[in-house]
Amino acid sequence: MSQGIELPTYFPISEHVLPDFEGLRSNSNALNELRETQSEILKAANTYFESLFPEDSSVQWNVEESGNVEIIKSLLESFEKLSRAQQQTKFYNDVFETTRSAVRNRARNEPELSLRNIDMYKKADPDKKSFSQLLEERLSNPPTFKVNSNNPDFIFLKNATFVIDHPLDPLPDEEEDDDLQIGGGKIDLKCPISMNIFESPMLSKKCSHTIDQKSLFGIWKSPNSTEDCPILGCSKTLRRADFVPDRLMALRVKSYKAQQERLENAEDYDRLE
């Protein structure tokens, strides 16, 4: 009884299969679908947030609606999971493409396996790996996939959901800023110029200091006038155009007022009992 031929542990891709191998592509459609889904989720979170907490200072919040912020938090968690999934998919796609390219180029320089050269491949480097072995090896140790979104809507909503529950607390990942803090590490909701609670807080894009719009117009008499930042120790020269509405500070003030209203309503209810 004749014995079969023992194949070497490594041999190149057959030239009959090579065209199909070169036609293999990573799944770019999956990455595009993840991006589109992520965009839709963020759009839904932003729209829902604006419906619950309108920016218009004349509109009063329904304090009971603030409980629905959990829905927004859930949407943001989905956004973060999709962000990690995008990174993971991109990693897999990149590894697939680089491995395919390396094996394809190697195959072009190697003779196809035959009875004449089988012994050559049996003596080949034992560490030489096939496409599937290389792919498995390179995918076995993926990096840590972290959320690293610089999308301004995501950043604002992430911070806003925290501020709504904790209007006087610094953001978890925010370095302490002495200009914004009061005793106990709390955020000061008063304009540092007028010492009144913010009504229309304006944020300097150059130095990140916040003053109320009334104070802003009181210092900068005309749009083109230049003045030093009024915050002690800041040397930035500013114009009116350097200021933008401080959405987060405005949210802190409205959230704080909503919390105070809730406490007052609870006290009134206790007195009735």
Secondary structure, DSSP 4 states (H G I P E B T S, - for coil): -PPPPPPPS--PPPTTTHHHHHT----HHHHHHHHHHHHHHHHHHHHHHHHHS-S-TTSPP-GGGGGGHHHHHHHHHHHHHHHHHHHHHHHHHHHHHHHHHHHHHHHHTSPPP-TTTHHHHHTS-TT---HHHHHHHHHSSPPP-------HHHHHHHHHHHHHH-TTSPPTTPPP-TTTEETTTEEP-B-TTT-SBPSSEEEETTT--EEEHHHHHHH--STT--EE-SSTT---EE-GGGEEE-HHHHHHHHHHHHHHHHHHHHHHHHHH-
